[in-house]
Amino acid sequence: MIKNQSKKDLSAIMVIFGGTGDLTHRKLMPALYNLVYDKLLPERFAVVSIGRKEKTSELYREEVFKSLNERSRNKINPEYWNKLKNLIYYLQFDFTDQQGYEKLRICLEELESRLKTGGNRIFYLAVAPEYFELVVQGLHDHKLSALSGAWTRLVIEKPFGRDLITARKLNNKLNEVFDESSIYRIDHYLGKEMIQNIMVLRFCNTVFESLWSNKFIDNVQISLNEKHGVGTRGGYYEHSGAMRDMVQNHIIQILSLVAMEPPVNLKTESIRTEKLKVIQAIEDFTPEHLKNNAVFGQYGRGKIDGVPVVSYREEDRVPADSTTETFVALKLHINNFRWAGTPFYIRTGKRMGKTSAEIVIQFKSLPDILYFKEGYKQEPNLLVIRIQPNVGVFFQFNTKDFSTHNDIISAKMDTSYFNPALGNTPEAYERLIYDILRGDATLFSRWDEIEASWLFADKIIAYRGEKKFDFPNYEAGSMGPYRSFELLSKDGRRWWEI
């Protein structure tokens, strides 16, 4: 459960552009309901959902109620639903029509006067990225983005640009209206409890932090795998691919948390600065280096849980000759004193054999001199941080097999942070929305982090665009292309499937 804090300064109106969209119904509204359930929303609060379709607030609330029944982690309690229902308002206008912003201004002023929210506003852009600049300009032109004596926060969903050039252009536009401290760039992976737990595991446990370096760690593996394909997102994914969709944001953010130095304190900027240093220290890529250390894949036909599925090229709105990657595996190094020489292996793919997100820390093995037995190889110590769907920490170590005289076996400690006394664990969007209300930007990406990650990703994307690949090159339901296994086997290592 998210820790309850004083709500006296959190009063605000949250405006959702894209209020009828999938993200709002799947994530944002369930998150808001569960914040009500956990008594974390301020007393003076309202939600204004904006959509193109003409409907009443009452009809919109009925649609939200249906979504909550399908998506909420907590069962719908009439008392809490009635409280949230009375906070929700629907405003119809096409946000490409500048006249609509005048309607929004009048609506917000009326609500602020009645609810006494103090003029504090959150503008959540749950819309396609091509509309980001348009919406921000509309907010600016109609003087919605800043009120004297109040705070305003802009929330941006990914993708933040398609490359470094477009990301800089977007950021410059946003900075004309909002300062950096008011921009919250969402990466929902950072809202997951086990991602936040990385720093606790490292910096609150001497047994780990004292070993957290190239002296004791053999390699680090970060895997974000998904069973499902692109589904109805073929049009978006065709212009994105796994590099833009997963590596440039989610994986790089996780990598920076795993490899960062201890911050001087737990203030937002101190943590962000240490994360940035990691991204900037990633070894520079050359085409020759990428040839041996980058693997791209695209799924073909196969079976998921025994059910036949189509190939990526047969998905809706995907060209029959598409060269977009649905899988990426990389070997990279971080050039600093802590990590020099320790490889970081990352992979992400769709239509994989399992859905999992985990970080594997493989410690260096001790010599088999004292406990040598022909045909037996001592397993290394492993620390596995499980992000989803199994959430917790796994540790593997060696011990004597008490049923024999001399044998050694790997013992496994598997724990979970889930505590029945705390109820169900909060979803990532609950944490992120609550942090936005509190003005805590620790779990959001700062612009220089975005810039550094695009500098990293652009080189790999350019290399992929110049090469021709024999796609599809892995079956749906497998664990990726054969070359992704060679990436580790040539180093005498393997992907860990725990």
BABAVEX-523546 format. One line per field, with one value per residue (C-alpha): residue number from 0; residue in one letter; x, y, z. Coordinates in pm, 1 decimal. Example, Ala and Ser with C-alpha at 12.3 -4.5 7.8 and 13.67 -1.06 7.14 Angstrom:
n c(0, 1)
res c(A, S)
east c(1230.0, 1367.0)
north c(-450.0, -106.0)
up c(780.0, 714.0)
This chain:
n c(0, 1, 2, 3, 4, 5, 6, 7, 8, 9, 10, 11, 12, 13, 14, 15, 16, 17, 18, 19, 20, 21, 22, 23, 24, 25, 26, 27, 28, 29, 30, 31, 32, 33, 34, 35, 36, 37, 38, 39, 40, 41, 42, 43, 44, 45, 46, 47, 48, 49, 50, 51, 52, 53, 54, 55, 56, 57, 58, 59, 60, 61, 62, 63, 64, 65, 66, 67, 68, 69, 70, 71, 72, 73, 74, 75, 76, 77, 78, 79, 80, 81, 82, 83, 84, 85, 86, 87, 88, 89, 90, 91, 92, 93, 94, 95, 96, 97, 98, 99, 100, 101, 102, 103, 104, 105, 106, 107, 108, 109, 110, 111, 112, 113, 114, 115, 116, 117, 118, 119, 120, 121, 122, 123, 124, 125, 126, 127, 128, 129, 130, 131, 132, 133, 134, 135, 136, 137, 138, 139, 140, 141, 142, 143, 144, 145, 146, 147, 148, 149, 150, 151, 152, 153, 154, 155, 156, 157, 158, 159, 160, 161, 162, 163, 164, 165, 166, 167, 168, 169, 170, 171, 172, 173, 174, 175, 176, 177, 178, 179, 180, 181, 182, 183, 184, 185, 186, 187, 188, 189, 190, 191, 192, 193, 194, 195, 196, 197, 198, 199, 200, 201, 202, 203, 204, 205, 206, 207, 208, 209, 210, 211, 212, 213, 214, 215, 216, 217, 218, 219, 220, 221, 222, 223, 224, 225, 226, 227, 228, 229, 230, 231, 232, 233, 234, 235, 236, 237, 238, 239, 240, 241, 242, 243, 244, 245, 246, 247, 248, 249, 250, 251, 252, 253, 254, 255, 256, 257, 258, 259, 260, 261, 262, 263, 264, 265, 266, 267, 268, 269, 270, 271, 272, 273, 274, 275, 276, 277, 278, 279, 280, 281, 282, 283, 284, 285, 286, 287, 288, 289, 290, 291, 292, 293, 294, 295, 296, 297, 298, 299, 300, 301, 302, 303, 304, 305, 306, 307, 308, 309, 310, 311, 312, 313, 314, 315, 316, 317, 318, 319, 320, 321, 322, 323, 324, 325, 326, 327, 328, 329, 330, 331, 332, 333, 334, 335, 336, 337, 338, 339, 340, 341, 342, 343, 344, 345, 346, 347, 348, 349, 350, 351, 352, 353, 354, 355, 356, 357, 358, 359, 360, 361, 362, 363, 364, 365, 366, 367, 368, 369, 370, 371, 372, 373, 374, 375, 376, 377, 378, 379, 380, 381, 382, 383, 384, 385, 386, 387, 388, 389, 390, 391, 392, 393, 394, 395, 396, 397, 398, 399, 400, 401, 402, 403, 404, 405, 406, 407, 408, 409, 410, 411, 412, 413, 414, 415, 416, 417, 418, 419, 420, 421, 422, 423, 424, 425, 426, 427, 428, 429, 430, 431, 432, 433, 434, 435, 436, 437, 438, 439, 440, 441, 442, 443, 444, 445, 446, 447, 448, 449, 450, 451, 452, 453, 454, 455, 456, 457, 458, 459, 460, 461, 462, 463, 464, 465, 466, 467, 468, 469, 470, 471, 472, 473, 474, 475, 476, 477, 478, 479, 480, 481, 482, 483, 484, 485, 486, 487, 488, 489, 490, 491, 492, 493, 494, 495, 496, 497)
res c(M, I, K, N, Q, S, K, K, D, L, S, A, I, M, V, I, F, G, G, T, G, D, L, T, H, R, K, L, M, P, A, L, Y, N, L, V, Y, D, K, L, L, P, E, R, F, A, V, V, S, I, G, R, K, E, K, T, S, E, L, Y, R, E, E, V, F, K, S, L, N, E, R, S, R, N, K, I, N, P, E, Y, W, N, K, L, K, N, L, I, Y, Y, L, Q, F, D, F, T, D, Q, Q, G, Y, E, K, L, R, I, C, L, E, E, L, E, S, R, L, K, T, G, G, N, R, I, F, Y, L, A, V, A, P, E, Y, F, E, L, V, V, Q, G, L, H, D, H, K, L, S, A, L, S, G, A, W, T, R, L, V, I, E, K, P, F, G, R, D, L, I, T, A, R, K, L, N, N, K, L, N, E, V, F, D, E, S, S, I, Y, R, I, D, H, Y, L, G, K, E, M, I, Q, N, I, M, V, L, R, F, C, N, T, V, F, E, S, L, W, S, N, K, F, I, D, N, V, Q, I, S, L, N, E, K, H, G, V, G, T, R, G, G, Y, Y, E, H, S, G, A, M, R, D, M, V, Q, N, H, I, I, Q, I, L, S, L, V, A, M, E, P, P, V, N, L, K, T, E, S, I, R, T, E, K, L, K, V, I, Q, A, I, E, D, F, T, P, E, H, L, K, N, N, A, V, F, G, Q, Y, G, R, G, K, I, D, G, V, P, V, V, S, Y, R, E, E, D, R, V, P, A, D, S, T, T, E, T, F, V, A, L, K, L, H, I, N, N, F, R, W, A, G, T, P, F, Y, I, R, T, G, K, R, M, G, K, T, S, A, E, I, V, I, Q, F, K, S, L, P, D, I, L, Y, F, K, E, G, Y, K, Q, E, P, N, L, L, V, I, R, I, Q, P, N, V, G, V, F, F, Q, F, N, T, K, D, F, S, T, H, N, D, I, I, S, A, K, M, D, T, S, Y, F, N, P, A, L, G, N, T, P, E, A, Y, E, R, L, I, Y, D, I, L, R, G, D, A, T, L, F, S, R, W, D, E, I, E, A, S, W, L, F, A, D, K, I, I, A, Y, R, G, E, K, K, F, D, F, P, N, Y, E, A, G, S, M, G, P, Y, R, S, F, E, L, L, S, K, D, G, R, R, W, W, E, I)
east c(0.0, 120.1, 198.2, -65.3, 61.2, -93.4, -338.7, -382.9, -159.7, -273.1, -598.8, -618.3, -818.1, -685.8, -764.3, -729.9, -692.9, -799.0, -1059.3, -1241.8, -924.9, -788.6, -522.0, -776.1, -1015.5, -752.2, -511.3, -598.7, -954.8, -878.9, -579.1, -795.1, -1055.8, -792.2, -649.0, -998.0, -1016.1, -686.4, -796.6, -511.6, -695.7, -738.7, -1080.2, -1084.5, -1023.8, -1193.0, -1129.9, -1226.6, -1209.7, -1198.0, -1314.9, -1438.4, -1759.3, -2072.1, -2203.2, -2316.9, -2109.0, -2357.7, -2308.9, -1933.4, -1943.8, -2135.8, -1860.7, -1597.4, -1788.0, -1781.6, -1406.3, -1349.8, -1538.2, -1305.4, -974.9, -966.0, -739.4, -993.0, -1355.2, -1598.1, -1735.4, -2047.9, -1926.2, -1591.9, -1742.4, -1996.4, -1716.7, -1515.5, -1824.3, -1901.7, -1549.9, -1569.7, -1685.0, -1692.0, -1624.0, -1675.6, -1449.7, -1200.8, -867.6, -757.7, -1026.7, -888.9, -1238.8, -1268.0, -997.9, -1219.8, -1487.5, -1225.6, -1118.2, -1476.2, -1528.9, -1211.2, -1284.7, -1634.5, -1508.1, -1222.8, -1459.6, -1698.6, -1448.0, -1183.0, -893.6, -676.2, -616.3, -381.5, -402.6, -270.4, -289.1, -252.2, -189.4, -327.8, -333.4, -123.5, 218.7, 149.5, -99.9, 133.8, 252.7, -94.5, -251.8, 25.5, -8.5, -383.6, -327.4, -83.7, -294.9, -596.5, -396.1, -469.8, -112.2, -26.3, -222.9, -70.8, -22.8, -101.8, 94.5, 39.5, 185.1, 203.1, 207.0, 340.2, 308.5, 572.9, 700.3, 886.5, 992.3, 1094.6, 1462.8, 1691.1, 1590.8, 1215.0, 1262.1, 1455.2, 1193.9, 914.3, 1103.6, 1175.9, 805.5, 706.5, 962.2, 804.7, 496.9, 611.0, 938.8, 1128.0, 1014.7, 650.0, 692.5, 631.5, 740.6, 573.2, 756.0, 511.4, 784.9, 935.3, 608.8, 634.7, 715.1, 1014.5, 1178.0, 1154.8, 1290.3, 1619.5, 1768.7, 1644.6, 1801.0, 2130.5, 2169.2, 2004.7, 2184.8, 2559.1, 2571.9, 2470.2, 2612.9, 2960.3, 2960.4, 2786.7, 3076.0, 3291.8, 3503.7, 3229.7, 2961.3, 3019.2, 2733.3, 2391.7, 2089.3, 1775.1, 1486.0, 1142.9, 952.5, 591.2, 376.6, 135.6, 193.0, 119.6, -255.5, -440.4, -126.6, 27.8, 13.4, 193.4, 441.1, 541.9, 680.7, 826.2, 973.9, 1122.5, 1408.0, 1180.9, 899.1, 1104.2, 1481.3, 1513.2, 1288.2, 1200.6, 1521.9, 1757.2, 1576.1, 1601.6, 1968.4, 2043.7, 1885.0, 2076.7, 2414.9, 2393.7, 2622.6, 2468.9, 2312.0, 2428.1, 2070.3, 1723.4, 1615.7, 1474.1, 1755.4, 2028.9, 1882.9, 1822.2, 2178.4, 2327.8, 2100.1, 2212.2, 2579.0, 2514.4, 2343.9, 2624.7, 2883.1, 2740.4, 3014.5, 2989.9, 2870.3, 3035.6, 2883.9, 3151.8, 3076.6, 2702.5, 2762.5, 2884.1, 2682.5, 2332.1, 2059.1, 1730.8, 1435.5, 1080.9, 834.3, 686.9, 397.0, 394.8, 197.2, 133.5, 9.4, -73.5, -282.6, -160.8, -85.4, 0.7, 334.1, 406.1, 373.8, 20.7, -91.6, -343.5, -192.6, 151.6, 302.9, 368.9, 736.3, 788.6, 1144.7, 1041.5, 1204.1, 989.0, 1294.2, 1622.3, 1915.9, 2226.2, 2554.3, 2685.6, 2938.6, 2935.1, 3268.9, 3325.6, 3532.0, 3247.9, 3145.8, 3437.5, 3464.1, 3127.5, 2887.3, 2523.0, 2297.7, 1953.2, 1669.9, 1307.9, 1063.4, 702.7, 541.4, 799.0, 757.1, 669.8, 576.3, 836.2, 1030.0, 1333.7, 1688.5, 1947.1, 2268.5, 2515.1, 2804.0, 3147.6, 3203.1, 3464.0, 3721.5, 3609.2, 3940.5, 3820.9, 3499.3, 3587.2, 3386.6, 3418.4, 3113.0, 2980.6, 2991.8, 2926.4, 2641.2, 2705.4, 2528.2, 2232.8, 2024.0, 1704.9, 1478.9, 1140.2, 934.9, 639.1, 432.4, 596.5, 701.4, 980.8, 1344.5, 1513.1, 1859.3, 2057.6, 2353.8, 2549.3, 2523.5, 2604.2, 2367.5, 2300.2, 2173.4, 2523.1, 2880.5, 3037.6, 2789.1, 2703.4, 2361.8, 2215.2, 1974.9, 1713.1, 1559.9, 1249.8, 1065.2, 796.9, 730.9, 356.0, 208.2, -156.1, -192.0, -141.8, -401.7, -332.0, -24.3, -83.0, -53.2, 218.0, -20.9, -152.8, 197.5, 270.6, -52.7, -4.6, 353.3, 233.1, -12.6, 266.3, 508.0, 757.5, 930.6, 1176.1, 1007.3, 981.7, 1245.9, 1434.2, 1503.9, 1878.6, 1806.9, 1578.0, 1840.6, 2117.0, 1899.9, 1818.8, 2189.5, 2237.2, 1934.3, 1969.6, 2297.3, 2148.6, 1830.9, 2040.6, 2247.3, 1934.5, 1793.1, 2103.0, 2104.8, 1882.1, 1761.8, 1607.3, 1278.4, 1090.8, 1370.7, 1203.7, 885.0, 612.0, 628.9, 1007.6, 1255.8, 1384.8, 1629.2, 1908.1, 2166.4, 2048.3, 2165.8, 2495.3, 2542.0, 2600.6, 2731.9, 3034.1, 3123.4, 3069.1, 2739.2, 2367.3, 2036.1, 1898.0, 1539.6, 1451.9)
north c(0.0, 349.4, 529.3, 783.0, 1137.6, 1472.4, 1568.7, 1933.1, 2056.2, 1808.6, 1974.7, 1989.0, 1927.5, 1656.2, 1710.7, 1399.6, 1458.3, 1129.1, 1058.9, 799.5, 618.2, 278.3, 408.8, 607.4, 315.6, 45.4, 231.1, 583.9, 538.6, 213.8, 389.8, 681.8, 446.0, 259.9, 587.1, 668.4, 318.3, 372.8, 722.2, 894.0, 1142.2, 1491.2, 1604.0, 1885.3, 1707.8, 1657.1, 1483.0, 1641.5, 1388.2, 1529.5, 1334.8, 1395.0, 1192.8, 1371.3, 1224.2, 1334.1, 1309.9, 1053.8, 825.3, 863.8, 765.6, 449.7, 360.8, 420.5, 199.1, -84.6, -41.3, -47.9, -375.3, -527.6, -369.0, -255.3, -449.4, -385.9, -490.6, -207.5, -76.6, 139.9, 394.8, 449.7, 437.6, 705.3, 923.5, 887.2, 918.6, 1257.0, 1375.1, 1286.1, 1528.4, 1480.0, 1763.0, 1708.7, 1884.2, 1804.4, 1921.2, 2007.1, 2281.3, 2581.6, 2697.5, 2394.6, 2527.8, 2822.8, 2574.2, 2403.2, 2734.1, 2816.6, 2462.6, 2472.2, 2815.0, 2705.5, 2386.7, 2566.2, 2824.1, 2558.2, 2298.6, 2540.8, 2355.0, 2665.2, 2666.7, 2363.3, 2168.8, 1845.5, 1810.1, 1443.7, 1385.3, 1034.9, 1097.8, 1003.9, 1175.4, 1375.3, 1580.3, 1668.2, 1999.2, 2093.0, 2043.1, 2230.4, 2522.6, 2529.4, 2538.4, 2825.9, 3029.7, 3018.6, 3089.0, 2752.5, 2654.3, 2891.0, 3059.6, 3292.5, 3125.4, 2777.1, 2490.7, 2326.6, 1992.6, 1839.6, 1459.9, 1306.8, 940.7, 773.7, 788.4, 1113.4, 1170.3, 919.7, 1007.9, 1268.4, 1539.6, 1502.5, 1463.0, 1791.0, 1964.5, 1842.0, 1934.7, 2285.1, 2330.0, 2208.0, 2435.3, 2737.3, 2672.5, 2459.2, 2461.6, 2133.9, 2090.2, 2088.4, 1819.5, 1458.5, 1206.7, 877.6, 546.4, 308.6, 51.6, 292.5, 283.4, -90.9, -178.9, -404.2, -135.2, 102.0, -178.0, -195.0, 92.4, -52.7, -393.0, -230.2, 51.8, -105.7, -442.2, -454.7, -809.5, -680.8, -330.1, -444.4, -691.7, -463.3, -412.9, -573.7, -735.4, -977.0, -964.1, -1168.7, -1024.3, -858.4, -964.4, -756.1, -931.0, -787.6, -1058.5, -1067.8, -1354.5, -1130.2, -980.9, -631.6, -693.9, -382.4, -166.1, -274.8, 74.6, 223.9, -59.2, -50.6, 300.1, 208.6, -138.0, -292.6, -41.3, 260.6, 81.7, -87.4, -37.0, 342.6, 397.0, 103.2, -97.5, 200.4, 334.4, -3.9, -32.6, 307.1, 210.1, -118.2, 38.7, 384.5, 503.5, 572.9, 920.9, 1181.3, 1186.3, 1067.0, 1393.7, 1368.4, 1549.7, 1355.2, 1022.8, 1145.4, 1276.0, 936.6, 763.4, 1006.2, 929.6, 561.1, 631.3, 865.3, 598.9, 329.9, 223.8, 391.1, 168.9, 135.5, -61.9, -327.8, -354.3, -384.5, -659.1, -885.2, -753.5, -673.8, -916.2, -816.3, -1044.5, -1059.3, -1328.7, -1571.2, -1808.3, -2035.7, -2138.2, -1958.0, -2191.0, -2442.3, -2196.9, -2114.8, -1744.6, -1546.3, -1391.1, -1021.7, -960.5, -1102.3, -871.7, -594.3, -283.8, -443.1, -464.5, -812.7, -725.6, -540.8, -518.5, -382.6, -566.1, -724.6, -854.4, -695.5, -840.9, -636.7, -680.9, -354.7, -221.8, 70.2, 245.5, 352.9, 222.6, 21.8, -168.1, -172.2, -520.1, -648.0, -716.3, -614.2, -831.3, -696.4, -849.4, -776.4, -939.4, -1002.2, -1343.5, -1500.7, -1832.2, -1656.7, -1318.0, -1202.0, -898.7, -966.8, -862.2, -1135.1, -1051.5, -1336.3, -1332.4, -1463.1, -1831.4, -1960.3, -2213.4, -2576.1, -2671.8, -2765.5, -2932.4, -3075.7, -3367.3, -3497.7, -3415.6, -3162.1, -2787.4, -2559.9, -2318.8, -1946.3, -1733.6, -1550.2, -1261.1, -1229.5, -925.4, -1028.6, -737.9, -925.9, -1137.8, -1303.7, -1011.3, -1061.0, -1157.0, -1490.3, -1587.9, -1896.4, -2022.1, -2345.7, -2581.8, -2940.3, -3213.3, -3376.6, -3694.4, -3770.0, -3761.1, -3496.8, -3354.2, -2985.2, -2860.3, -2521.8, -2401.1, -2145.5, -1875.0, -1728.5, -1451.8, -1200.9, -851.8, -926.5, -908.9, -1018.6, -774.5, -487.8, -600.4, -605.4, -419.2, -90.8, -74.3, 140.3, 416.2, 456.5, 530.3, 763.9, 965.2, 1000.2, 1120.6, 1374.7, 1512.8, 1536.7, 1695.1, 1406.8, 1356.2, 1084.2, 813.0, 1032.3, 1091.1, 1419.8, 1571.9, 1506.6, 1137.0, 1128.2, 1304.6, 1064.7, 758.5, 880.4, 937.6, 572.0, 436.6, 638.3, 469.5, 124.0, 218.3, 365.3, 46.0, -168.1, 49.9, 4.1, -375.2, -635.0, -916.4, -1247.9, -1194.0, -1365.5, -1538.2, -1680.4, -1873.8, -1729.3, -1914.6, -1950.6, -1741.8, -1545.2, -1586.5, -1843.8, -1565.8, -1420.9, -1741.0, -1726.2, -1372.0, -1521.2, -1867.4, -1722.1, -1563.9, -1893.3, -1771.3, -1835.0, -1659.9, -1755.3, -1882.7, -1894.9)
up c(0.0, -78.9, 244.6, 339.2, 369.9, 445.1, 171.2, 261.0, -23.5, -291.6, -399.8, -779.0, -1093.9, -1322.5, -1691.0, -1908.3, -2281.9, -2437.1, -2171.1, -2382.3, -2484.2, -2390.2, -2150.5, -1948.8, -1911.6, -1853.2, -1625.5, -1520.7, -1395.6, -1207.2, -1051.6, -941.2, -793.6, -595.1, -468.5, -341.3, -193.2, -10.7, 99.4, -83.6, -304.0, -157.8, -41.1, -296.1, -624.9, -961.8, -1293.9, -1624.7, -1908.7, -2259.2, -2561.1, -2914.4, -2877.0, -2764.8, -2439.0, -2096.6, -1781.6, -1651.0, -1953.5, -1926.7, -1559.4, -1651.7, -1899.6, -1632.6, -1389.7, -1642.6, -1686.6, -1311.2, -1278.2, -1535.8, -1431.8, -1070.1, -832.7, -554.4, -576.7, -640.3, -314.9, -366.0, -111.0, -284.3, -632.3, -542.9, -413.5, -734.6, -955.6, -807.5, -892.6, -1264.0, -1533.9, -1909.9, -2153.6, -2524.7, -2768.9, -3040.1, -2901.5, -3255.1, -3241.9, -3053.8, -2957.4, -2733.1, -2501.7, -2419.8, -2309.4, -2095.1, -1938.6, -1838.4, -1704.5, -1490.7, -1348.8, -1247.6, -1081.2, -905.5, -766.8, -641.2, -515.1, -382.1, -544.0, -545.8, -921.3, -910.5, -1236.3, -1385.0, -1762.4, -1856.2, -2228.8, -2285.1, -2659.7, -2961.6, -2955.7, -3270.4, -3065.0, -2776.2, -2919.4, -3040.4, -2697.7, -2517.5, -2758.3, -2696.1, -2320.3, -2362.6, -2603.7, -2374.3, -2056.8, -1900.1, -1822.5, -1539.0, -1261.4, -1008.2, -671.5, -803.8, -957.7, -1296.9, -1406.7, -1752.3, -1780.9, -2102.6, -2199.2, -2412.6, -2678.5, -2617.3, -2978.4, -3243.8, -3230.2, -3077.4, -3326.7, -3273.2, -2897.2, -2880.0, -3092.8, -2865.3, -2550.9, -2678.2, -2748.4, -2403.4, -2238.5, -2406.0, -2190.0, -1893.7, -1706.1, -1661.7, -1300.5, -1416.5, -1685.8, -1577.9, -1842.9, -1757.9, -1769.5, -1606.1, -1539.1, -1287.7, -1094.4, -1036.5, -679.3, -753.3, -968.5, -673.3, -455.2, -648.8, -451.2, -122.4, -197.9, -288.0, -41.3, 264.7, 250.4, 307.6, 173.8, -172.2, -198.4, -87.6, -379.9, -633.5, -878.2, -1145.4, -873.1, -777.1, -1049.3, -1364.7, -1570.3, -1545.3, -1751.8, -1801.8, -1977.8, -2059.3, -2245.0, -2358.8, -2482.0, -2665.8, -3009.7, -3134.1, -3150.0, -3265.7, -3231.1, -3561.6, -3708.0, -3408.2, -3370.6, -3735.9, -3675.4, -3339.5, -3315.0, -3003.1, -2986.5, -2952.3, -2771.8, -2499.4, -2509.7, -2535.8, -2235.0, -2006.9, -2032.2, -2017.1, -1710.8, -1535.8, -1634.1, -1485.3, -1152.1, -1136.3, -1217.9, -1055.6, -778.3, -436.8, -449.4, -196.8, -63.8, -161.9, -319.1, -669.5, -849.2, -669.8, -784.8, -1139.5, -1166.5, -1076.4, -1328.7, -1598.0, -1530.9, -1605.6, -1938.1, -2039.9, -1950.3, -2180.9, -2421.6, -2760.0, -3043.2, -3383.2, -3673.0, -3630.8, -3259.3, -3324.7, -3580.0, -3301.0, -3007.9, -3136.9, -3240.2, -3403.9, -3455.8, -3585.4, -3486.4, -3733.2, -3692.6, -3391.2, -3085.6, -2758.7, -2485.0, -2756.3, -2960.2, -3315.8, -3373.9, -3685.8, -3770.9, -3719.7, -4094.2, -4080.7, -3801.7, -3869.7, -4036.9, -4079.8, -4433.0, -4569.2, -4616.8, -4286.0, -4154.2, -3811.8, -3522.2, -3252.2, -3063.1, -2956.5, -2764.7, -2686.3, -2507.7, -2370.7, -2121.7, -1879.8, -1883.0, -1525.8, -1235.6, -1083.2, -1397.8, -1645.2, -1796.5, -1670.4, -1958.6, -1939.8, -2156.0, -2237.6, -2434.7, -2506.7, -2741.5, -2832.0, -2880.9, -2652.9, -2472.0, -2147.2, -2012.4, -1764.5, -1656.0, -1444.0, -1362.3, -1307.1, -1122.5, -1177.3, -932.1, -1022.8, -954.0, -713.5, -837.5, -821.2, -660.5, -312.4, -414.2, -751.7, -884.2, -1237.1, -1444.5, -1193.3, -1243.1, -950.7, -1017.3, -961.9, -705.3, -858.4, -736.6, -940.2, -906.9, -1041.5, -1168.6, -1320.1, -1321.1, -1016.5, -803.1, -556.1, -501.0, -573.6, -449.6, -548.2, -346.2, -300.8, -6.0, 82.5, -25.9, 310.8, 148.2, 12.3, 139.9, -80.0, -329.4, -359.7, -465.7, -546.5, -281.7, -369.8, -154.6, -311.2, -132.8, -219.3, -93.2, -98.3, 250.3, 292.4, 581.0, 337.7, 86.9, -284.8, -404.1, -587.6, -963.1, -1117.8, -1226.2, -873.0, -750.2, -1040.4, -1013.3, -639.3, -693.8, -950.8, -696.3, -436.8, -681.8, -644.9, -981.3, -870.3, -1079.3, -1389.2, -1655.1, -1661.6, -2002.6, -1995.8, -1927.3, -2232.1, -2442.2, -2335.0, -2400.1, -2752.7, -2820.5, -2726.9, -2914.6, -3236.0, -3327.6, -3289.9, -3478.9, -3762.5, -3781.4, -3794.8, -4073.8, -4289.1, -4265.0, -4423.1, -4200.8, -4288.6, -4107.9, -3954.4, -3764.9, -3453.1, -3394.2, -3179.6, -2848.4, -2854.4, -2656.0, -2953.6, -3242.9, -3226.6, -3249.8, -2919.4, -2749.4, -2939.0, -2806.4, -2461.1, -2548.1, -2728.3, -2391.7, -2207.8, -2059.6, -2105.0, -2056.0, -1717.3, -1717.9, -1347.4)
